[in-house]
């Protein structure tokens, strides 16, 4: 009897390890994460408008239907990227996600403080490789460091009422992401 | 022989405990750093690089993209203030005020994150669209049938989730209590279809 209790105890302890291992491994093994869902319709290093979610058809779950959305699926292996987006009339935000869906940086039009949101995206290694004199002028340009080589830039423009959706979508057509 | 039987048994227990608790944590939601205000819950850290491993796993599994913290914060409600699950066949009243934010949106989803179909093709409100009282407060009736004022149709779904997203707001990781972030109350108990 005592022996079986020990076996059970060992099983529960091992189960705890299994639990932690599966939780930690899940983001890397999930086959239907946001990146995988967006990959078929988004070319690499280009802005692509995402169709608005409808009850019958939504590319991602829990999308905010009040927003027009465009996505840049980036790959920094060819070098740093430059991202620009014009500000829409109501509210515009830019969120950077890693390959595994971690939102590591987000900025809105007010924080950007200009009529154009302008950002440089690079890995830590690419930033270290910047020539020193360029780093000095970097004071007035916003540099974002990506923790992963690939990921997503998501631009969202609010349409405060349904009739303004075409305007929000039009403002996103001016968004660009390209390798420098 | 006994050793083999014993270790086999141990592995079975380990698999059941480990995978069972993982499944449980992902479907029921293990909560770290949860901000609870009335029936509304938010996890502001989910929109940062400091996201906890449970939220990471849940997001990867669902395929969703969380709202980044520099963008805004999302509050989710599955129940009314009394803890009863939200029922799309009944009338539910959302009333009160909201914390300061440049814009907010309220959206109704089915539990899996799909928008609920309805004849009006309305899935939510933005702060801009709401009809308000003189003091700035508002009432929204979430109901399967037409209602006066701010009517959010449910399409008659059995269960639904409400998500309030606040954009360009001070509400975030430092927010602790409902006094800093007043959220509207959710009262069911109205007529059912």
Interface residues (C-beta under 8 A of the other chain):
Chain A: X3 X4 X7 X8 X10 X11 X12 X13 X14 X15 X16 X17 X18 X19 X21 X22 X23 X24 X26 X27 X30 X32 X33 X34 X36 X37 X53 X54 X55 X56 X58 X60 X61 X62 X64 X65 X66 X90 X91 X93 X95 X96 X97 X100 X101 X102 X103 X104 X105 X106 X107 X108 X110 X111 X147 X152 X154 X156 X158 X159 X160 X161
Chain B: X6 X7 X9 X10 X11 X12 X13 X14 X15 X16 X17 X18 X19 X21 X22 X25 X26 X46 X47 X48 X49 X51 X53 X54 X56 X57 X59 X60 X61 X62 X63 X64 X65 X66 X67 X68 X69 X70 X71 X72 X102 X103 X105 X107 X109 X112 X113 X114 X115 X116 X117 X118 X123 X124 X126 X127 X128 X129 X155 X163 X165 X167 X168
